[in-house]
Amino acid sequence: MQFNLRWVAGLLIAGSLFVSAASASMAGAEDPAISRFWEVYRLVRQEYVDDVPADRLLTGAIKGMMEALDPYSAYLEPKQAESLTNNIEGAYGGIGVQVDLVDGFITVVAPFRGSPGERAGLRPGDRITEVDGKDIVGFDLERSVSLIRGAPGTVVRLTITRQGRPEPRRIEITRERVTVPVVDYRMLEGGLGYLRLQTFGQQSGERVREALADLKRQGAKAIVFDLRNNSGGYLEASVEVASQFIPKDWTVALVVDRRGNRQALKSAGPGLIAADWGGQYGDGPARRATAGPSA
């Protein structure tokens, strides 16, 4: 299981950057690489055919710096950070579909249950290539999502490509107010409880705890915990969720910094599975289902 959202293990940087000429010169004198950066910056500002705002150049440089680290680190501007938070915790006008940028294509991760996108037949793996006639191949995630979202009651026209189908499919979807679901659970046959977690948000631990308690009241003797197409989220939330399944003080995650210092994030259990149902991790009454991309 891995977190496919870059901000889980990466860096979140928001706001504006202001650098004075004096501090730039000082930094350049101390580090040849910084000096080279500011020389390129100066040339672009003075010689490029168009006048490009300084904040645009610096934002681009920061994004490039984050991309050079690993696939999980990213620079998020304020609007991007707000959109990210809405995806995990909030509500918005849209079609109710999780998407990600995969190989340059806006790709459906999973539609929310009962959402306009699900009713329209969108499936995981579908590629959205056009929005209202605009080709979005190569667009970044934020720009693409902003085109798909809109006021409830309005119509968005999408062009979809699907593996195994040679011809693109064009569909119209009426946007609705979408509330991001946290959990979906129900009883299955044979005393089996089913629990699906959509994302690791601030309320995920509490919602999982409530769902497990309700399933137990309904007579569940075993649990299938479905993490397929989970979009990731907060590391702290994942620890809280894991605490419902494993004994207290068991290590859930290990954080290692560049100096080799280790911080073990431990279960705060015992959760319902570990305590009330007497299960032990790996052989108790819980099984997890995962699939890529998953978290």
C-alpha positions in Angstrom: 0.0 0.0 0.0 1.4 3.4 -0.9 0.2 6.9 -0.8 -0.1 8.1 -4.4 -0.7 11.7 -3.5 2.6 13.6 -3.6 1.8 15.8 -0.7 1.6 12.9 1.8 5.3 12.3 1.8 6.4 15.5 0.1 6.5 19.2 0.8 3.7 21.7 1.0 4.8 25.3 0.3 2.2 28.0 -0.1 2.4 31.8 -0.4 4.6 34.3 -2.1 8.4 34.5 -2.3 10.2 37.8 -1.9 14.0 37.9 -2.4 16.0 41.1 -2.2 18.9 41.8 -4.5 21.2 42.0 -1.5 20.2 38.6 -0.1 20.5 37.1 -3.6 24.0 38.5 -4.0 25.0 37.1 -0.6 23.6 33.7 -1.4 25.4 33.7 -4.8 28.7 34.5 -3.2 28.4 31.6 -0.9 27.2 28.9 -3.4 28.2 28.8 -7.1 25.0 27.0 -7.9 22.9 29.8 -6.5 25.1 32.3 -8.4 24.4 30.5 -11.6 20.6 30.5 -10.9 20.6 34.3 -10.3 22.7 34.9 -13.4 20.0 33.0 -15.5 17.3 34.9 -13.7 19.0 38.2 -14.5 19.4 37.3 -18.2 15.8 36.3 -18.5 14.6 39.4 -16.9 16.8 41.6 -19.1 16.9 39.8 -22.4 13.8 37.7 -22.9 11.5 39.0 -25.6 8.6 39.4 -23.2 8.5 41.0 -19.8 7.8 38.0 -17.4 6.8 38.9 -13.8 9.3 38.0 -11.2 6.9 36.0 -9.1 6.1 33.8 -12.1 9.8 33.0 -12.7 10.4 32.3 -9.1 7.3 30.0 -8.8 8.5 28.1 -11.8 12.0 27.7 -10.3 10.5 26.4 -7.1 8.3 23.9 -8.9 11.3 22.6 -10.8 13.3 22.3 -7.6 10.5 20.2 -6.0 10.1 18.0 -9.1 13.9 17.3 -9.0 13.5 15.6 -5.6 11.2 12.7 -6.2 7.7 11.9 -7.5 6.1 12.7 -4.2 7.4 16.3 -3.5 5.5 19.2 -5.0 5.1 23.0 -4.6 1.4 23.9 -4.1 0.2 27.4 -4.6 -2.7 28.7 -2.4 -5.4 27.8 -4.9 -3.9 24.3 -5.4 -3.7 23.8 -1.7 -7.3 24.9 -1.3 -8.5 22.5 -4.1 -6.5 19.7 -2.4 -8.2 20.3 0.9 -11.6 20.4 -0.7 -10.9 17.0 -2.4 -10.2 15.4 1.0 -12.6 17.2 3.4 -15.0 19.5 1.6 -17.7 19.9 -0.9 -17.8 21.4 -4.4 -19.7 21.7 -7.6 -18.6 19.0 -10.0 -19.2 15.4 -11.3 -17.8 13.5 -8.2 -14.8 11.8 -9.7 -11.3 11.4 -8.4 -8.7 12.1 -11.1 -5.0 12.0 -11.3 -2.4 13.0 -13.9 -1.0 9.7 -15.4 1.4 9.8 -18.3 0.2 13.2 -19.3 -3.5 12.3 -19.3 -6.2 13.3 -16.8 -7.2 9.8 -15.6 -10.2 8.7 -13.6 -9.0 7.1 -10.3 -12.5 6.3 -9.1 -16.0 7.9 -9.2 -17.7 8.6 -5.9 -20.6 6.2 -5.2 -23.9 7.7 -6.5 -22.1 10.7 -8.1 -23.0 12.1 -11.5 -19.8 10.7 -12.9 -20.6 7.2 -11.8 -24.1 7.4 -13.2 -22.6 8.6 -16.5 -20.6 5.4 -16.6 -17.1 6.7 -15.9 -14.7 4.0 -14.7 -11.2 3.8 -13.2 -8.6 4.1 -15.9 -10.8 6.3 -18.2 -8.8 9.2 -19.8 -10.5 12.6 -20.1 -9.0 14.2 -23.2 -11.4 17.1 -23.8 -13.6 19.3 -21.6 -16.3 21.3 -23.4 -14.4 20.8 -26.7 -11.0 22.0 -25.3 -8.2 19.6 -25.6 -6.7 19.1 -22.1 -4.0 16.6 -23.0 -0.8 17.9 -21.4 -2.7 20.2 -19.0 -1.7 20.1 -15.3 -4.1 18.6 -12.8 -5.3 21.9 -11.3 -6.2 23.5 -14.6 -8.0 20.4 -15.8 -10.0 20.0 -12.6 -11.0 23.7 -12.7 -12.5 23.1 -16.1 -14.4 20.0 -15.1 -15.8 21.6 -11.9 -18.5 24.3 -12.0 -21.8 25.5 -10.6 -24.3 22.7 -9.7 -26.9 22.4 -12.5 -24.6 23.3 -15.3 -23.5 20.8 -18.0 -20.0 19.7 -18.8 -19.2 17.8 -22.0 -16.3 15.3 -21.7 -14.4 13.2 -24.3 -13.3 9.9 -22.8 -10.9 7.3 -24.1 -10.9 3.8 -22.6 -8.5 0.9 -23.1 -9.9 -1.6 -25.5 -12.2 0.9 -27.2 -10.7 2.4 -30.4 -13.1 5.3 -30.6 -13.4 8.2 -28.1 -16.7 8.5 -26.3 -18.4 11.9 -25.7 -20.7 12.3 -22.7 -22.6 15.1 -21.1 -22.8 15.3 -17.3 -24.9 17.7 -15.2 -22.8 19.0 -12.3 -24.1 18.6 -8.8 -23.0 19.6 -5.3 -20.5 16.9 -4.4 -19.7 16.0 -0.8 -16.5 14.0 -0.6 -17.4 10.7 1.0 -15.2 9.2 3.7 -16.5 5.7 4.2 -19.0 3.3 2.7 -20.0 0.2 4.6 -22.7 -2.5 4.7 -23.4 -6.0 5.7 -22.8 -8.9 3.3 -23.9 -12.5 3.5 -22.5 -14.9 6.1 -21.9 -12.3 8.8 -19.3 -10.5 6.7 -19.0 -6.7 7.1 -17.7 -4.6 4.2 -16.0 -1.2 4.8 -14.5 1.0 2.1 -12.3 4.0 2.9 -12.2 6.7 0.2 -9.5 8.9 1.6 -7.4 9.5 4.7 -8.9 12.8 5.8 -9.2 14.5 9.2 -12.4 12.6 10.0 -11.4 9.2 8.6 -10.3 7.7 11.9 -13.6 8.6 13.6 -15.7 7.5 10.7 -14.0 4.2 10.5 -14.5 3.7 14.2 -18.2 4.5 13.9 -18.6 2.2 10.9 -16.9 -0.7 12.7 -19.1 -0.2 15.7 -22.2 -0.2 13.6 -21.1 -3.3 11.7 -20.5 -5.1 15.0 -23.9 -4.2 16.2 -25.4 -5.7 13.0 -23.6 -9.0 13.8 -20.5 -8.8 11.7 -18.1 -11.6 12.5 -15.4 -10.5 10.0 -14.5 -7.4 8.1 -13.3 -6.8 4.5 -11.5 -3.4 4.5 -11.5 -2.1 1.0 -8.7 0.4 0.2 -8.9 0.1 -3.6 -8.5 3.4 -5.4 -8.1 5.2 -2.1 -6.7 8.6 -3.0 -4.3 9.0 0.0 -4.4 11.8 2.4 -2.8 12.7 5.8 -0.2 10.4 7.3 -1.6 11.1 10.8 -5.1 10.0 9.7 -3.7 6.7 8.3 -2.2 6.0 11.8 -5.5 6.7 13.4 -7.3 4.4 11.0 -4.7 1.7 11.5 -5.2 2.0 15.3 -8.6 0.4 14.8 -7.0 -2.8 13.5 -3.8 -3.4 15.3 -2.8 -3.5 19.0 -1.7 -0.5 20.9 2.0 0.6 20.5 2.6 -1.5 17.4 4.5 0.5 14.8 2.3 1.7 11.9 4.9 3.8 10.0 8.6 4.7 10.4 9.7 8.2 9.4 13.4 8.5 8.6 15.1 11.9 8.0 18.3 12.6 6.0 20.5 12.2 9.1 19.1 8.7 9.8 17.0 9.7 12.7 13.9 7.5 13.0 10.5 8.3 14.4 8.1 5.4 14.9 4.4 6.3 14.6 2.6 3.8 16.8 -0.9 2.6 17.1 -3.1 4.3 19.7 -5.3 1.2 19.9 -6.6 -1.1 20.9 -9.2 -0.6 18.2 -12.4 -2.6 17.8 -10.7 -5.3 15.7 -7.7 -5.7 17.9 -9.6 -5.5 21.3 -13.3 -6.2 21.1 -13.1 -8.9 18.4 -9.9 -10.4 19.8 -8.2 -10.4 16.4 -4.5 -10.3 15.9 -3.0 -8.4 12.9 -2.6 -10.9 10.0 -4.8 -13.7 11.4 -7.8 -11.9 12.9 -11.3 -11.2 11.5 -10.1 -8.5 9.1 -8.8 -8.6 5.5 -7.9 -5.7 3.3 -8.4 -5.2 -0.4 -6.0 -3.0 -2.3 -5.4 -2.1 -5.9 -3.3 0.4 -7.7 -3.4 3.2 -7.6 -4.1 2.9 -3.9 -3.0 4.5 -0.6 
